[in-house]
Amino acid sequence: MDFIDNPSFGHTKFKLPLFLVPVIMFAVLFLGIVATKVYVYIVTGDSHSESN
């Protein structure tokens, strides 16, 4: 089995700049945390209003 040792192999047309990778990663992480907190707030708020 031959291994590809050519670093230019793969997508080269729309390559992401290296400094944007951690920015996008932390933005997705932050949005996931906010979405989780909003979801938990909505679910716990609805269960409280249904128990009359």
C-alpha positions in Angstrom: 0.0 0.0 0.0 1.5 3.3 -1.1 1.1 6.3 1.2 0.6 9.8 -0.2 3.4 12.1 0.9 2.3 15.1 -1.1 1.2 17.8 1.3 -0.7 19.7 -1.5 -3.0 16.7 -1.9 -6.6 17.5 -1.1 -8.7 20.7 -1.3 -6.6 23.7 -2.3 -9.2 26.0 -3.8 -11.2 27.0 -0.7 -8.6 26.5 2.0 -9.4 28.2 5.4 -6.7 30.5 6.8 -5.0 29.0 9.8 -5.9 31.7 12.3 -9.6 31.3 11.6 -9.7 27.6 12.6 -9.5 28.3 16.5 -11.8 31.3 16.1 -14.5 29.2 14.4 -13.9 26.3 16.8 -14.5 28.5 19.9 -17.4 30.3 18.2 -19.2 27.0 17.6 -18.4 25.9 21.2 -19.8 29.1 22.6 -22.9 29.0 20.4 -23.5 25.4 21.5 -23.3 26.3 25.2 -25.7 29.2 24.7 -28.1 27.0 22.7 -28.0 24.4 25.5 -28.7 27.0 28.2 -31.6 28.4 26.2 -33.0 24.9 25.6 -32.7 23.9 29.3 -34.4 27.2 30.3 -37.3 26.7 27.9 -37.8 23.1 29.0 -37.7 23.8 32.7 -39.9 26.9 32.3 -42.6 24.9 30.4 -42.7 22.1 32.9 -43.2 24.6 35.7 -46.1 26.3 34.0 -47.9 23.0 33.3 -48.1 21.9 36.9 -51.1 23.9 38.1 
